[in-house]
Amino acid sequence: MEKQCLDCGQKIIGRADKKFCDDQCRSNYNNRLRAEDQTTIKKINHILLKNRKILNELNPEGKVKVTKSKMEKAGFNFAYFTHIYETAKGAQYKFCYEFGYLPIENDYFLVVKSNDI
């Protein structure tokens, strides 16, 4: 069975475990794979940084109550956050880097800034 280059599809001559016809094809193939991964990472990082910016703008004093609608109106995406912090009482803050938010009563969120980071 003839093996074909994973990048250009040409016939491969040489070792049985060879996957590319030359170094250029190997580089092209691997660069293309990394570029696809980087696109996803860039999209997620963009959302996280936008969320952080919104929390920073809504919270100039370090701790504030904000409505969910105000956060959504600013473009906040609740599906993306960097980590969760659980208090001793079981409350779970979701964080975007150093800014956290906790759902409280009547569609309000408590927005805080952590100094531990």
N, C-alpha and C positions, 0 to 999 in steps of 0.2 A: 504494500500500500504506500502510495506516495504521500509524503507530508507536505503541507502548504504553510507558507509564512502566515503568522497570525495577523500581520499588518497588511501586506500587499496581496497575499494569496498566491504568490509565485511558488514554484516547486523548490523544496529545500534539498540541498545536496550537502552531505556531511554526516555528522554524528547522528545516532538514532534519537537522542533526546533534544536535538536542536529545534527551536521553535520559530526562529526568525532567519531570513536569508542574509541579513547583514546588520551592522550596528545601528544604522540609520532607522531601519524598520523597528528594531527593538526600542530605540529611543522614542520614535513616533507613537508606538503602541502604548508604552508606559506613560508618556506625557498626556496622551488622550485619556487614559484611565484616571490619572491624577486630576486632570481638568474637570472631569465629571464629578469627582468627589469634592473638589474645591467649590464648585458651583453650589452644591447642597450646603456645605459648611458656610459659605458666604451668605446665603439666604437666611439661614438660622441665626447667624451672628448679627445680621442686619436687624432682624426682628427683636432679638435680645437687647441690642444697643438702643433701638427705638423705645422699647419698654423702659429701659433704664433712664433714658432722657425724659420721658413723660413723668416717671416717678420723681425724678429730681426736680422737675419744674413744678409739680404739684406739691412738693414737700420742701420748701425753702428753710423751714425751721427745724427739721429733724423728726417731727411727728405731727401728723395731721389726719383728720377724718375727711374722706372724699367719697362722693357718690359713684356708684358703678357706671352710671350714664356719663358722668364727666370724664371718667377714664376711657370709656369706649369712644366718646366723642373726640378725644385727643388721639385715638388710633391705637390704644393699648390692646395687645393680643394676650388674653388670659391663658392660652394654651402653651405659651413658652415662658420658661423661667429657668434659672440656673440651679437652684437647690431649694430644699424645704428645711425649715427649722421648726422643731416641735418643742413647745414649752413644757415645763413640769406638769402643768395642768392639762396638757393634751392639745392645746391650740396649735394649729399649723400655719406658720407664716411661709408664704412662697416668696422667694427672693429673685431679683434680677441684679446680680452682682451684690452691691452693698445695700440696695434698697429692697425692703420687704413690704408685703401687704397681707393683711389678715381680714377675711370677711367678718363683719359684725352685723348688728341689727339693721333691718329695713334697707337692704341693698347699699349699705355703706361699707367702706373699707378703711381700716386703720393702716396708714402708710408710715413706715419708720425707716430710719437710716441706721445701719449697724456700724459701730466704730471698731468692731472686732476684726474687720477685714483689712 
